[in-house]
Amino acid sequence: MDELDEITLTGLTVFGYHGVFDFERRQGQEFTVDLTLQLSLVAAAASDDVADTVHYGELADTVAAIVAGEPVNLIETLANRIADAALEDARVQNVVVTVHKPSAPIEQSFADVSVTVRRGRP
């Protein structure tokens, strides 16, 4: 098997209504997503055809729809949904997803809170 290459999408910021507290679900807030896909890019590099790779524009649209979509309590759940969506493309072998919640309701001063999940094929 070929070595695995990577496609990385960083800083995708989308407004969503996720959180444990009622006010988070009413008011909403921005979430930022970073993800890295591991897959072989040999075929895409040889053909120079977007059909032979994961189209990162379409991936960004899919991730944005998940973040803007059905609310969940935990960013852990949100990250897992994004990972599952990325793995729907059979070419993707592994995915690392980080969901940032920079406006989380934390009383202490902080720069960011995030959750990272790693998922892959068996």
C-alpha positions as CSV (number, residue, x, y, z in Angstrom):
1,M,0.0,0.0,0.0
2,D,1.1,3.5,-0.7
3,E,2.2,5.8,2.2
4,L,-0.7,7.9,3.4
5,D,-0.7,11.6,2.5
6,E,-2.7,14.3,4.1
7,I,-5.3,17.0,3.2
8,T,-5.7,19.5,6.0
9,L,-8.5,22.1,6.4
10,T,-7.9,24.6,9.2
11,G,-9.9,27.4,10.8
12,L,-13.3,26.7,9.2
13,T,-15.5,28.9,11.4
14,V,-19.3,28.3,11.4
15,F,-22.1,29.7,13.6
16,G,-23.9,26.9,15.5
17,Y,-26.2,26.3,18.5
18,H,-24.4,23.6,20.4
19,G,-24.0,23.4,24.2
20,V,-25.4,22.1,27.4
21,F,-27.0,25.4,28.5
22,D,-30.3,26.7,27.1
23,F,-28.8,30.1,26.4
24,E,-26.1,28.5,24.2
25,R,-28.8,26.9,22.1
26,R,-30.8,30.1,21.9
27,Q,-28.0,32.6,21.2
28,G,-25.6,30.3,19.4
29,Q,-21.9,31.0,18.9
30,E,-19.0,30.5,16.5
31,F,-17.2,27.1,16.3
32,T,-14.0,26.6,14.5
33,V,-13.0,23.2,13.0
34,D,-9.6,21.9,11.9
35,L,-9.4,18.5,10.2
36,T,-6.7,16.4,8.6
37,L,-7.6,13.5,6.3
38,Q,-5.1,10.7,5.7
39,L,-5.3,9.0,2.4
40,S,-3.3,8.2,-0.7
41,L,-3.0,11.1,-3.1
42,V,-1.0,9.2,-5.7
43,A,-3.9,8.7,-8.1
44,A,-4.8,12.4,-7.9
45,A,-1.3,13.6,-8.4
46,A,-0.9,11.3,-11.5
47,S,-4.2,12.2,-13.1
48,D,-4.3,15.9,-12.0
49,D,-8.1,15.4,-11.7
50,V,-10.2,16.5,-8.7
51,A,-12.4,13.4,-9.1
52,D,-9.4,11.4,-7.9
53,T,-9.1,13.2,-4.5
54,V,-11.3,14.5,-1.7
55,H,-12.6,17.9,-2.9
56,Y,-11.8,20.1,0.1
57,G,-14.4,22.7,-1.0
58,E,-17.2,20.1,-0.8
59,L,-15.7,18.8,2.4
60,A,-15.9,22.3,3.9
61,D,-19.5,22.6,2.8
62,T,-20.3,19.2,4.5
63,V,-18.6,20.2,7.7
64,A,-20.3,23.6,7.8
65,A,-23.7,22.0,7.3
66,I,-23.0,19.7,10.3
67,V,-21.9,22.6,12.6
68,A,-24.8,24.8,11.5
69,G,-27.2,21.9,11.7
70,E,-28.8,19.9,14.5
71,P,-27.7,21.1,17.9
72,V,-25.8,18.7,20.2
73,N,-24.9,19.1,23.9
74,L,-21.2,18.3,23.5
75,I,-18.5,19.3,21.1
76,E,-17.3,15.7,21.5
77,T,-20.5,14.7,19.7
78,L,-20.0,17.4,17.1
79,A,-16.4,16.3,16.4
80,N,-17.5,12.7,16.1
81,R,-20.2,13.6,13.5
82,I,-17.7,15.5,11.4
83,A,-15.2,12.5,11.6
84,D,-18.0,10.1,10.5
85,A,-18.9,12.3,7.6
86,A,-15.2,12.5,6.4
87,L,-14.9,8.7,6.6
88,E,-17.9,8.3,4.3
89,D,-15.4,8.7,1.5
90,A,-13.8,5.3,1.2
91,R,-10.5,6.8,0.2
92,V,-10.1,8.4,3.6
93,Q,-8.2,6.0,5.9
94,N,-7.9,8.2,9.0
95,V,-9.2,11.6,10.1
96,V,-8.3,13.9,13.0
97,V,-11.0,16.5,13.8
98,T,-10.6,19.4,16.3
99,V,-13.6,21.5,17.3
100,H,-12.8,24.8,19.0
101,K,-15.3,26.6,21.2
102,P,-13.6,29.9,21.9
103,S,-16.7,31.4,23.5
104,A,-17.5,28.5,25.8
105,P,-19.2,29.5,29.0
106,I,-16.2,29.4,31.3
107,E,-15.8,32.0,34.1
108,Q,-12.0,32.0,34.0
109,S,-10.1,33.9,31.3
110,F,-9.1,31.5,28.5
111,A,-8.1,31.7,24.9
112,D,-9.8,28.6,23.6
113,V,-11.3,25.2,24.5
114,S,-11.3,22.4,22.0
115,V,-11.9,18.7,21.6
116,T,-9.9,16.5,19.2
117,V,-11.0,13.1,18.0
118,R,-9.1,10.6,15.9
119,R,-11.0,8.1,13.8
120,G,-9.9,5.5,11.2
121,R,-10.7,2.4,9.4
122,P,-10.0,-0.9,11.1
